[in-house]
Amino acid sequence: MNHSFFSILLEQLRQTHRRLPVIMFSTLTERGAVVTLDCLALGASDYVMKPSNVSNFEAAKERIREQLIPKIKALCRLPGEITPVAAAPPERRMQVVPRAQSHHLSRVDVVAIGASTGGPNALAEVLAALPADLPVPVLAVQHMPPVFTKFLAKRLDGICPLRVAEAAPGELVGPGTVWIAAGDYHLKVFGTKVAPVIGMDQAPPQNSCRPSVDVLFHSAAEVYGGNVLAVVLTGMGQDGLRGTQELRELGARIVVQDEATSVVWGMPGFIARADLAHRVLPLSEIGQEIVRTVTAPPPFQTTNLRN
């Protein structure tokens, strides 16, 4: 089967079965990455990686089963079906800033975004809505393997006013660029607010993910404190929940995608049900909300009324 076959199949399938979940198998190659991203753009729901370097047939089947079954369950969950919110371990339990105090939030110095299942298309819509002169940098974690993130960044760069690039260690973090976490590497920011720098490592996965949204959010909290706008888009699992708790305590702003427009309301759903989100919005409104929040006057700013 070639690329055009998949394109035609998905286009026809989406005409008659708009919400039918579609999971495709992909290879960890440049061609596999391009075909997978094309199919996701055409309406595929998610993908499963074909095992590589596995000589035993039973081991290969088990690896596929481990990836495929959770995705089938997540994609076939009925609307409104509730997944219990997991509490943080006692040693990491954090006090959440009450909603009533949300007017004391800090200015925004960085936008940090997390996404998983359905994320490539969601990122495309959100980032395309951001202007080239957005005054703060954007850091994004999309759960994807190596190779895939390079092509995702290249594709987003072609449709977004801002420059979009796969993150590289040592780059200075500044306005005008969206950095996408490289597959199999955690994305971090370190240094100071004045001269923040991209960091990457292969520390153990968190929430079974590398890159992990929690890792990015934690590092953003260390460098920027509460001057963060955290955005969590569609995705399976609960990566980002602990990082959001930490950011919320510091006074950061939290925006998540709503259930109706999410492919899987896992990551944003956990945050919304934990009452950590300041705004739960349809995907089409999130880009505008980022711009509005980033460009809003700093809190407690006074206006000179003299002529």
Secondary structure as UniProt FT lines:
FT   HELIX           3..16
FT   TURN            18..19
FT   STRAND          23..26
FT   HELIX           30..42
FT   STRAND          46..49
FT   HELIX           57..75
FT   TURN            79..80
FT   HELIX           90..92
FT   HELIX           99..104
FT   STRAND          110..115
FT   TURN            117..118
FT   HELIX           119..128
FT   TURN            132..133
FT   STRAND          138..142
FT   TURN            146..147
FT   HELIX           148..157
FT   TURN            158..159
FT   STRAND          163..166
FT   TURN            169..170
FT   TURN            175..176
FT   STRAND          177..180
FT   TURN            183..184
FT   STRAND          186..190
FT   STRAND          197..201
FT   TURN            207..208
FT   HELIX           213..224
FT   TURN            225..226
FT   STRAND          228..232
FT   TURN            239..240
FT   HELIX           241..250
FT   STRAND          253..257
FT   TURN            259..261
FT   HELIX           267..273
FT   TURN            274..275
FT   STRAND          279..281
FT   HELIX           283..295
FT   TURN            299..300
//
